[in-house]
Amino acid sequence: MRSILYVYPQWHTVSFSLVARKHIQHLREWTRVQEWDELSFPEIYPVTPWSLVIHPYFYAMGRWIHQFMSLGVGESAEKIIEEVGERWKKYERVLAVEVADSDMISRLAVWLLDPCTDVVVPSTFSRDAFVRSGVRKPVHVVPHGVDLEWYDTPYTARLPAPNPTLEVIRHLKDVHKVKLLLFWLWHSPERKGWPEVQEFMRRLSRERGDVTLIVVTMTPVSAEQLTKNAFRCVNVWGFLKDPEKMFLYDIADLTLLFSRGGAFELCGLESIARGTPTIGHDKGAWTDYMPRWLQVKAGRRVKVFEGNTIHVGYGHAVDIEATLNLAHTILDNVDEYRAKTKEYALNVLRDKYNWRYASRLLLEIANS
């Protein structure tokens, strides 16, 4: 079994860091793993077979090219890529772990992958985007996952720790009998579909008076921003531990996955694992794990990012009319849909969409 040098962001914590740490945690069940921060080039001289994993690849490679050029290592980016390829020949495999947030990546991105032996992405959508764009290396799908506790821990309406905002949400549910809709907005409001969420909630609120939106953000949203939306809204912000996230999914009646792009969207898997129905359109990366009866038809085709040098393609917005129709059906039959969603999670997702299984797939590629 080859040892693995795993390069990922340690100098700050982003979503890539969290996924990498889950991989590393389970990879260590089977082999030696050496962690390496992405800020410096992975320069070791192994005397036994090693594989190199770089996660994420494009940001790290771009940084290393600039570092080499500033040190005078290469006269051009092309020469540096050739030099990197030569240096990496000492590894048995070089895995570029990446994502496709739109349906195409740029020619620059394709070229940056030349020194690798393999590309690893989290969804069929991402693999198709890489292949469609002309990537010349094998592209493997290693899905994201959740810990098995997400599937196995019983439904809970108890707060894991004191939290005033979560207490308000529970009060709304228990006393005022509102239907709670959950939307995760950690970053990138346009890509996450915030404009569509606002339009959807305005219309839903006019059609029924029993709905409130929970918006989860990294930093607080001002009261002015919340109240101008013409629908009831509660903001939960800051880092949440898994038990707090489970509480939110458990108390919610419906999760909105309105992303225009994205390579996986872990919040969708988390929600379904907890048995909470989750609506998304039928042209996104989440169709790998989302049951067909929770998908709605996609709306207009949209540019995911303007001016991005890597993710240059398109995605889709949700069709608001179709989403409203399905949302009404779910909200009028919450218990039935929760039971159906939980059964699907346990019977279809549990064995494949967990971090241990994903890490085993990664190990098999590193040892191929």
C-alpha positions, 0 to 999 in steps of 0.5 A: 500500500503506497504512502500518500502525501496529501496537500490541502489548505491548512493555513486557513479553513475552507470547504476544501480543507474540511473535505480533505481532513475527512479523507485523511482521517479515513485514509489513515485506517489503511496507509500512511498519510503525510499532510502538507500545506498548499502554500509551499510546493510539495518537495520530498524525495521518497525512497518508497512508493508514494502518491501525491494528492493535491486538493484543490489543484488549480489554486495551488498550481497557480500559486506555485507557478507564481512562486517559481517565476519570482524565484527565477526557476522558469522563464515562463509558465510553460517551462514551469509546468514542464519542470513540475512534471519532471519533479513529480515523476518521483511519485507513483501517482499524482492526483488532482482533486478538483471541482467543476462549478459550471459545465465547462472548464477553460483551456488554461485549466485543462493545460494546468492538469498536464503534470498529473496522472489522474483527476478526481471530482465529486460528481458525474456533472463535474466529470462530464464538464472536465471530459467535455472541456478536453481533459486528457487525463483519466477523470474519476468520480469520488463523491462527497459524503457524510459521517454515518451518524448523519444517517443513523442518529435519530431525529431530534427536536432537542437543542445540542447546546444553548443557542438563542437563534435556534430557540426562536426557530423552535418556538416558531415551529412549536408554538406558531406551527409554521412551516420552516424552509432551510437555505444555506448561503455560506457564500456566492449568493448568485451561484447559490441561487439567492435571487431565485430563492427570494422570488420563490419565497415572495410567491409562496408567502402570498399563496400560504401564510404558514412559511418562514425561511431560515437563511444560514450565513457565515456572517450576520445579515442586517435586519434591513436586508431581512425585512425588505424581502416581503417574507418571514425570514430568520438568519442563523449565522456563524460556524455550526457544529454537526449536532447544530446542523442536524437540529436545523435539518431535523426541524426544517420541513424543506431544504431549498437547493437552488444553486445555478452551479456547483460540483456537488452541494453537500447541504443537499446530501446532509438534508436528505441523510436526515430525512428532510425533503430537498428540492433541486433542479434536474441539471445539477451535480446533486442529481447523482444523489437526489431522488427523481421525485425531489427534482424539478425541471431546470429553468433558464441557462445562466453563466455561473461566473463572470470573468472566472479563469477556470469555471467558464461554462454555464448552469441553470436556475430553477423553474420557479413555477415547477418548484412552487408546485412541488413545494406545496405538495411537500408542505401539505404532506410533510410526514409522508415526504419525510418518511419517504426521504429517510427510507431513500437515504438509508436504502440508497445513499448510506453505503455509498455517500459516506466519508469512509467509502469515498476515502477508500475510492481515493485510495484505490486510485492512488494505488492504481 
